[in-house]
Amino acid sequence: MSFPVSHLANHSPQLQAAPFADASPELAVSPSPPPKPVAPEKPAVTASATRQQEQAAGKQQQQIRGDAGAEATTTGDPSRETANLKNRWGAAIIARIQRQKRLPRGGGQGTVQLHITVSTKGRLIAVAVAHSSGHATLDQAALGSVRKARLPRAPKAILPGNHSFTFRMIFTD
């Protein structure tokens, strides 16, 4: 349905401009001076106060100590605590392996991903290349580093048995 243009023109709304008036009176405002900086007071710390704080903190936290001397604060969730201890033990294992890392003759650069299985007594059960660097000499050097390393025992809170870890060893010239 179409309407003649003249018909639409008669029904279109008319916009009127509203008069612009500044209804707000002018106010003279002077800026207030910035506040003076106040130095925070440093509490006097004495040796006895520090000792008391350390004793209070020690009483509030229970500690678990394993064979390797690793400590962890208890959270009340045994599975979380065990996972935390296993992560710390894994980090200690990897650190020992990294100390044995030697760049092979001929050099090269690459990353080798290794998968190891270790007993809670610190004995290497198995080692394998999970992802090769693409250079056989780097892969063999990484395997050699694992075999040479003296691995730490697990904390007592970890159940006896074999545990697996996967990590990367990066070789750079």
N, C-alpha and C positions, 0 to 999 in steps of 0.2 A: 504494500500500500504506500503510495507516495502522496505527499502534500505539496501544494504549490509553495514556492519559496516565499512568496509574499505572506502566506499564512503563517509560516514559521517566524517570520520577522516580527509579526505582531505579538507573539507569545514569548519572545526571548526576554529574559530578565535584564533589567537595567542596573548597572553597577554605579553607585554614586561614591565619589571620593569623600571620605570622612575628613572633616577639618582637623588638621594637626595642631594640637595645642599642647604646650608644655605646662602640665598642671602641677608639677612638682616645683616647689620653691628652691631657689639656689641656697645651698648650705656651704659655709666655709668650714672645711675640715682640715685641721693640721695633723700631720702624721705624728704618732706618739714615738718617743725615742725607743730604740731596741732595748730589750732587757739586758742587764749586765750579766756576762757569763759567770757562772758560779762553779768553782772547781770542786769536784766531788771529794768528800773527805775519805782519806785512806785509813782503814782501820789498822790499829797497831797490832801487828802479829808478833807474838812471842813464841819462843820454842815450845813452851808448855802448852800454849793454845793449839799450835800445830800438832803436837803429839796427841792431845786430847781428840782432835778432829780425826786423826788417822786411826786411833783406837776405836772411836765410835763407828767409823766406816768399816773397820775390820770386823766389828761385832755384828754389823748388819748383813754382811755378805758371808755366805758359806763357800768354801773352796773345795774343789776336787783336784787331787794331784795324782798324776799317772806315773808310770815308770820313767817316762821321758822328762818328767818335771813340768809338764804343761799344766797350766792352771786355767780354769774357766769358772765364771760365776754361775751358780745354779739359778735356773729360772723356774723350776718346778715342773717343767715338761721334760721327762726323761728322753724322749726321742729327739727333741731339739738339742738337748745337752750332748747326747751321743753324736749327733750330726756335727755339732760345733767342735767336739773333740776330734772327730775323724777328719774334719777339714784342717784343723791345726796340725794333726799328725801328717796328713798328706802334704801340707806346705813344708813341713820339716823334711820329709822324704825328698821332695822335689829340690829343696835347697841343697841337700847333700849330693844329689845327682848332678846338679848344675855346677857344683865345685869341681867335679871330675871331668867336665866338658872340655875337650881339646879340639881345636880346628885341625882337620886332617891335612896331610901334605897335599899340596896343590890347591889348598884353600877351597873357596866356593862359598856361596851364600844360599840359604834356604831354611825352611822350617820343617821339622820332622815332628809328627804327632805320634806319641808313644802311649801304649796301654800296658800297665804293669799290674801284677798281682803280688801282694806282700802278706806274709803271715804277721800276726800280732807280735811275734817274737822278733820281727825285723828281718826275716829271711826272705829273699827274693824267690818267689815261686815261678813266675813267668814274666816275660817281657816280649812285646811284639810291636812292630811298626803299624800303627793304625792308619796313618796317611803319610805316604812317602814325600820326601822333598824333591824327588826327581833326580837326585844325585846319589848313587849307591854308596859313595864314600862318606857322605854326610849321614846317611841312614846307619851305616855301620859304626861311625863315630858315636852317634847317639846311643846305639845299643851297647857299645863298649863303656860309655859313661855310666849307664845303669848298672852294668855288671861289676864295675870297679867300686861303686859307692858302697859304703858301710851304712846300712839303713837303720834308723832308730826304731826302738820298740814302741808299741802302741800304749797309750795310757790304760790303766787298769779298768777304767769304766767301759772300755770297748770290749765287746764280747770276743772271746778267743775264736780264731779261725782265719780265713784268708779274706783280704779286702783288695778291691781293684781301684786303680786311679788312672785317669787319662790326662795327659798334659802335652804341651808343645815345647820343643827345644829349638831355639833360633840360633842359627850360625850366621855370622857376618865376618867379612874380611877385616 
